[in-house]
């Protein structure tokens, strides 16, 4: 077996249109495909780049609960520009900081409270050079 990469994550969302406004309108992910049940839009596939996707299905009555996934991390190539664009779309983003892995990060939440990390690699990022990271949290 040769796993190539993560293909997609699937989210249950309470309000599909709110998720479309967030992921498509705010984060600018193109909608690759739409799932229909008869004449009703029930889900969408957002193109997250390089063959990866975020899939969202509307379940207004489902209780959103933690499944063990702590957050979704999205790589950006210019953190300042990404944060400015996202804030311009009316989405709240935390301030930028350098994490213990020496990568730049900022945080936001989708309409269902799913935490999203924006992540920009630096030349010193541990993901590029390896090693051991001591954490204090």
C-alpha atoms as one frame of an Amber mdcrd trajectory, in Angstrom:
protein
   0.000   0.000   0.000   1.342   3.426  -0.950  -0.556   6.306   0.557   0.061
   9.410  -1.492  -1.593  12.158   0.583  -4.749  13.127   2.417  -7.500  13.327
  -0.222 -10.182  15.123   1.791 -11.726  15.702   5.156 -15.495  15.584   5.570
 -17.366  17.919   7.907 -20.943  17.725   9.149 -22.217  21.295   9.180 -25.410
  22.764  10.586 -25.880  25.301   7.782 -24.379  24.544   4.362 -24.846  28.096
   3.050 -22.951  29.503   6.058 -20.132  27.034   5.359 -20.117  28.031   1.682
 -19.847  31.702   2.685 -16.938  30.819   4.988 -14.899  28.366   2.897 -15.738
  29.695  -0.582 -16.556  33.344   0.067 -14.106  33.975   2.897 -11.230  31.533
   2.350 -11.680  31.546  -1.456 -11.728  27.757  -1.917 -13.372  27.011  -5.272
 -16.390  24.706  -5.173 -15.364  21.623  -7.162 -18.683  19.787  -6.995 -22.097
  19.929  -5.386 -24.102  17.049  -3.922 -27.849  17.174  -4.563 -30.684  15.126
  -3.071 -33.483  15.621  -5.594 -33.709  19.432  -5.837 -31.901  20.184  -2.575
 -28.214  21.017  -2.241 -26.931  18.789   0.578 -23.160  19.039   0.287 -20.184
  20.544  -1.501 -16.553  19.755  -2.213 -14.217  22.718  -1.711 -10.940  22.535
  -3.634  -8.139  23.036  -1.080  -5.364  22.722  -3.689  -3.025  20.045  -4.970
  -5.707  17.351  -5.094  -6.981  17.865  -1.550 -10.529  18.818  -0.653 -12.812
  19.813   2.211 -16.173  18.091   1.924 -19.162  19.491   3.813 -22.614  17.921
   4.266 -25.501  19.742   5.877 -27.071  18.034   8.885 -29.053  20.775  10.686
 -30.119  18.507  13.539 -26.837  16.724  14.157 -25.002  17.535  17.357 -21.536
  18.633  16.299 -19.072  16.921  18.595 -15.350  16.495  18.918 -14.249  13.365
  17.088 -10.630  13.607  18.180  -9.574  15.903  15.356  -8.157  18.957  17.057
  -7.898  21.296  14.070  -7.479  21.606  10.325  -4.222  23.189   9.160  -4.019
  25.138   5.907  -0.645  26.063   4.439  -0.264  29.609   3.143   2.671  31.147
   1.298   2.249  34.690   2.673   0.706  34.860   6.142   0.255  38.632   6.225
  -1.562  38.647   2.885  -3.685  35.626   3.823  -4.738  37.166   7.138  -5.554
  40.498   5.446  -7.680  38.781   2.783  -9.538  36.662   5.337 -10.183  39.637
   7.623 -11.410  41.644   4.625 -13.996  38.878   4.103 -15.275  39.569   7.640
 -13.695  36.545   9.330 -11.904  36.972  12.668  -8.284  35.750  12.688  -5.896
  35.723  15.641  -2.633  37.580  15.476   0.331  35.915  13.820   2.958  34.189
  15.912   5.860  31.826  15.450   5.062  28.400  16.866   7.438  26.099  18.708
   8.069  24.433  15.326   9.397  27.788  14.020   6.534  28.067  11.521   4.294
  31.135  11.411   0.693  30.536  12.443  -2.638  32.268  12.922  -6.004  30.792
  13.917  -9.686  31.086  13.010 -12.903  29.077  13.363 -15.526  28.061  10.815
 -19.255  28.635  11.473 -19.494  25.293  13.323 -16.557  26.062  15.626 -13.992
  23.887  13.823 -10.577  25.351  14.577  -8.378  26.152  11.597  -4.671  26.903
  11.734  -3.081  28.971   8.996   0.499  27.757   8.648   3.477  29.280   6.808
   6.736  27.373   6.694   9.988  29.265   7.320  13.554  28.160   6.534  13.831
  27.145  10.215  10.554  25.171  10.308  11.016  21.857  12.090   8.897  20.186
   9.393  11.693  21.029   6.923  14.736  20.269   9.057  13.475  17.649  11.518
  14.654  17.314  15.085  13.139  17.420  18.536  10.822  20.163  19.762  10.425
  20.839  23.471   6.899  22.037  24.225   5.536  23.807  27.286   1.778  23.428
  26.698
